[in-house]
């Protein structure tokens, strides 16, 4: 509202007051004339207020009241605000229409939940996956996904990893739930149908398990006959290449056996559920055994040192932990030149997590490869793998074992300066007392 409108209304009021006084002097009743003029002015203002109220109720821009002065500016200002409001409303409607059209085209279910996990909004795909109806608005999502793991997932507030569960409508269908908090107390739930991916992954695991099982017996037979042939080569053999050929065949069969063993173990880690009953394993004797084995493999060509407190116990599977740590130390031996140092260190950090580090002084790894090192069969340099006899499965096995022990693998490396592989275990799996029980313990008791 401009100052011009206010001044105009004041001038109008003063002019009307002067007129009333002049008329009052002519009539000889100045006070009565002023009172009558005031009543007329109040009636004029009430009439304008009534027109304003009537217009606000109907909100018709084409019927904006015609007025001048202060009231004219008020009507003009309100009409401009109304036009702006209409434009914003149209823009919001268009945006909502685009969002609705976009989400309707998605095959994934998208659900907006309120503070109590109530259904605020969902797209068309949700109605197919969860059989929702319009009357279900406001109901809790837990009423439609009645799985204990889903409830635990919502209440855990740890949504980094999606949750995979059977569909509440069809047990053969697999759904992936990804929960994301948005806004104040609201959250977005995205549900994907991953049945096809799940079946393909299951087929892959079954295929690997079956193939490795079927190959084990014929490969054992081949190795046996190769050993017999090597032991019975005539001293005056007609072919000088036969001993070398048999040796190469024996090495390749041994490499195939190692590959099958790694595939079998990886398949078992992927398919077997985590054993609820595990033991507290004293860490130092386990690492000492692994370092001794590594020195044998190295033929004492590397300086392998171990730093580990005597009183650390780790809750887990002894064989799986041995395999994980052994893979890391063996890799350090394979990829470090002779004479280089390999340091194995176990310690507790400030967050009371257990760190088991294997640091080598090898060639190091470029940063572009680090994120893919734990993939099956991924090799930084295939020629180096052929020379060392690696299968490309060692770090994949390490990753799966650590996941089964609530741990994770951290990799730091600088090309030309060596690498550090760190296994991180949460504090709930650690005991530092010398009198720590080595009997069976339940994971449920520490979760």
Buried (B, 14 or more C-beta within 10 A) or exposed (E): EEEEBEEBBEEBBEEBBEEBBEBBEEEEEBEEBBEBBBEEBEEEEEEBEEBBEEBEEEEEEEEBBEBEBBBBBBBBEBBEEBEEEEEEEEEEEEEEEEEEEEBEEBEBBBBBBBEEBBBEBBBBBBBEBBEBEEEBEEBBBBEBBEBEEBBEBBEEEEBEEBBBBBBBEEEEBBBBBBBEEEEEEEBBBBBBBBBEEBEEEEEEBEEBBEBBEEBBEEBEEBBEEBEEBBEEEEEEEEEEEBEEEBEEBBEEBBBBBBBBBBBBBBBBBBEEEBEEEBBBBBBBEBBEEBBEBBBEBBEEBBBBEBEBEEBBBBBBBBEBBBBBBBBBBBBBBBBBEEEBBBBBBBEBEEEEBBBBBBBBBBBBBEEEBBEEBBEBEBBBEEEEBEEEEBBBBBBBBBBBBBEBBBBBBEBBBEEEEBBBBBBBBBEEBBBBEEEBEEEEBEBEEBE
